[in-house]
């Protein structure tokens, strides 16, 4: 299995949103996916997706999500931006942490999508999912 086939085996297309939900390992408190190319340090899965399907990421640029789902690796949901663009996007979409949301990414992924992803992972570990 080559690198792209291995990558493509680690996400689940979610039919309602169009997100490709990462089912591989996660990193950090925001549940971004990570992908190991070989025996190297893992790379963020959404950044790997962007470079694989869209092209290089210029120095200083971030890969942002139009869907606001940290585990999404669908290149159609990814775009380049600066840290300032990321902060503006967060404020414009009402994701600025306030009150109960402080320090958490609530609202970026629906509870249905999260349950779908958790069930898939549970079944995959149990050998039910292909």
Secondary structure as UniProt FT lines:
FT   HELIX           3..8
FT   TURN            9..10
FT   STRAND          11..13
FT   TURN            15..17
FT   STRAND          20..22
FT   STRAND          26..27
FT   TURN            28..31
FT   STRAND          32..35
FT   STRAND          43..44
FT   HELIX           45..53
FT   TURN            59..60
FT   STRAND          62..65
FT   TURN            70..71
FT   HELIX           75..77
FT   STRAND          78..81
FT   HELIX           83..92
FT   TURN            93..94
FT   HELIX           99..101
FT   TURN            102..103
FT   TURN            106..107
FT   HELIX           111..125
FT   TURN            126..127
//
